[in-house]
Amino acid sequence: MEVVDSIGYREFAYAKGNLQVSLQVPVTHVNVFKELLRGIGYWGQTSSFTCCVKVEHKEPDKNLCAVPLRKISPDVRTQSYFVEVATEFKRQDLTWEEIAGNPETTTSFLDVEIFLWPLQIRERDGKGTLLVRRSL
């Protein structure tokens, strides 16, 4: 597998304690991802004190994972939970020209889905949103 630079999107997450990130990768790429994750000197900004402390193979707690909104029972009260749009490429054989060539064709190569995250909104202000982890 070849690793190359690409476009990126940046979000910030601040946590009290450990922030757990779960990734699903093909079995053939596990060692590459372990090396990449361990090689990250900081997460977010260069002033960050955060680093990768552990990489392990285990199933994440499904109650603490984002869920497509379409899979949530109508009985679940979703108003106070954090909702976000996520995208994924429809095909694995896309070329850069297909992605960056025409902005009006974005939906032709992306699957777009709304996810409900196991995070309840505690507070919002002009600087950001404070979220608290809660099982769905």
Buried (B, 14 or more C-beta within 10 A) or exposed (E): EEEEEEEEEEEEEEEEEEEEEEEEEEEEEEEBBBEBBEEEEEBEEEEEEBEBEEBEEEEEEEEBEBBEBEEBEEEEEEEEBBBEEEEEEEEEEEEEEBBEEEEEEEEEBBEEBEBBBBBBBEEEEEEEEEBEEBEB
